[in-house]
């Protein structure tokens, strides 16, 4: 899987951390210029791919499950900011040694053999996450 996110995700992952920081008016440390990019996969798309793989009759195969496109970190921060309707405070930091500049899932085998197709865009997935975050924050869970 490639950077799975969504409601009830781990709070130590970037989307949850950035959401909490923007919501609380805290500064977000961004390493480098924000151009590193990740292939984010909404949880329901990942679950759909796993279900399809469980029912695959073609023997043992390896399938990449991802969103099939990359989102730059700076764009992710602004997407979260828009969903929260709050301006982010960004503190640019030096690039971290060994940071991977790009992840991108090649889902062609999963598409061809499983009929896997991610459906939730990053902006839609972020909005769903933020909606969950807000409802969970009201009861002290986020």
C-alpha positions in Angstrom: 0.0 0.0 0.0 1.0 3.6 -0.6 0.4 6.1 2.2 -3.1 5.0 3.3 -5.1 7.6 5.1 -8.6 8.4 6.3 -10.8 8.5 9.3 -9.3 6.8 12.4 -5.8 6.8 10.9 -2.7 6.9 13.1 -2.2 10.3 14.7 1.6 10.2 14.1 1.1 10.3 10.3 1.4 13.6 8.3 -2.2 14.1 7.4 -3.4 13.8 11.0 -0.5 15.8 12.4 -0.9 18.6 9.8 -4.7 18.7 10.4 -4.2 19.0 14.2 -1.5 21.7 13.8 -3.4 23.8 11.4 -6.6 23.5 13.5 -4.7 24.6 16.6 -2.8 27.4 14.9 0.5 25.8 15.3 3.5 26.1 12.9 4.0 23.1 10.6 7.7 22.2 10.0 8.1 21.4 6.3 11.4 19.9 5.3 12.8 21.1 2.0 10.7 23.3 -0.3 7.6 21.2 -0.1 8.1 19.5 -3.4 8.5 16.0 -2.2 5.4 14.0 -3.3 3.6 11.0 -2.1 0.9 8.7 -3.6 -1.9 9.0 -1.0 -4.5 6.3 -0.9 -7.9 6.7 0.8 -8.7 3.9 3.1 -11.9 2.8 1.3 -9.9 2.5 -2.0 -7.3 0.4 -0.2 -9.9 -1.9 1.4 -11.6 -2.3 -2.0 -8.3 -3.4 -3.5 -7.6 -5.9 -0.7 -11.1 -7.4 -1.1 -10.5 -7.8 -4.8 -7.2 -9.4 -4.2 -8.8 -11.9 -1.7 -11.2 -13.0 -4.4 -8.5 -13.2 -7.1 -8.5 -16.7 -8.7 -5.3 -16.3 -10.6 -2.9 -17.7 -8.0 -0.2 -15.8 -6.0 0.5 -12.4 -7.3 1.8 -9.1 -5.9 -0.4 -6.0 -6.5 0.4 -2.4 -5.8 -2.6 -0.6 -4.3 -2.3 3.2 -4.4 -4.0 6.3 -5.5 -2.1 6.3 -8.8 -0.9 9.9 -8.7 1.4 11.9 -6.4 0.6 15.0 -4.4 3.3 17.4 -3.4 3.6 18.0 0.4 3.0 21.7 0.1 -0.2 21.0 -1.9 -1.3 18.6 0.7 -0.9 21.2 3.4 -2.9 23.7 1.4 -5.6 21.1 0.7 -5.9 20.4 4.5 -6.0 24.2 5.1 -8.8 24.6 2.7 -10.8 21.8 4.2 -10.4 23.3 7.7 -10.9 26.9 6.4 -7.8 28.0 8.3 -4.6 29.4 7.1 -1.5 27.2 7.7 1.7 28.5 9.4 4.5 26.9 7.6 8.1 26.8 8.9 10.4 25.6 6.2 13.3 23.4 7.4 16.4 22.1 5.7 15.8 18.9 3.6 16.2 15.8 5.6 19.0 13.5 4.3 17.6 10.4 2.7 14.1 11.8 2.2 12.5 10.1 -0.8 11.5 12.8 -3.3 8.6 10.9 -4.9 6.4 7.8 -4.4 4.0 6.7 -7.1 2.2 3.4 -7.2 2.2 1.6 -10.5 -1.3 0.0 -10.2 -1.5 -1.3 -13.8 -1.5 -4.9 -12.7 -4.2 -4.3 -10.1 -6.2 -2.5 -12.7 -5.8 -5.1 -15.3 -6.2 -8.3 -13.2 -8.4 -7.1 -10.3 -10.4 -4.3 -11.8 -9.0 -2.1 -9.1 -9.6 1.6 -9.6 -9.1 4.2 -6.8 -12.2 6.4 -6.6 -11.5 9.0 -3.8 -9.4 12.0 -4.9 -7.0 13.6 -2.4 -9.2 16.7 -1.9 -12.3 14.6 -1.3 -10.4 12.2 1.0 -8.9 15.1 3.0 -12.4 16.6 3.4 -13.7 13.3 4.7 -10.8 13.0 7.1 -11.3 16.6 8.3 -15.1 15.9 8.8 -14.2 12.9 10.9 -11.5 14.8 12.8 -13.9 17.5 13.7 -16.6 15.1 14.9 -14.0 13.1 16.9 -12.5 16.3 18.4 -15.9 17.2 19.8 -15.9 14.1 21.9 -12.2 14.3 22.7 -10.8 11.6 20.4 -8.7 13.6 17.9 
